[in-house]
Amino acid sequence: MEECYVRYAMGVIGGKWKLLIVWTISQNGVIRFNDLQRKVDGISSLMLSKNLKELEQELLIIRHQYNEIPPRVEYELSELGQKLIIALNFLNEWGCEVYTYKNRLSIKKSTTSI
């Protein structure tokens, strides 16, 4: 049986939040937990923490913990995570194209139905 690496990759990055977390880190460089939570609209602390742990286990992000008072934790993309950004850039462009296309269609529909 032939291995399906798309299935494997989807297992690594699947779910509602992981790609958005990776994308947000890529757009901000090194980022602290609270800043990341503010930028990923709608995610709870618990869900962000869970997804960050999974992304760290999959070697897509690097967690830096500083033993200071108060404690500071920062996240950045690993080399593997940075390679994923190439695909996400294409997904971003595609998403922009689909969004623009659908908006043009809805504008046409609304002007022809008047």
Secondary structure, 3 states (H helix, E strand, C coil): CCCCHHHHHHHHHCCCCHHHHHHHHHHHCCEEHHHHHHHCCCCCHHHHHHHHHHHHHCCCEEEEEECCCCCEEEEEECHHHHHHHHHHHHHHHHHHHHHHHHHHHHHHHHHHCC
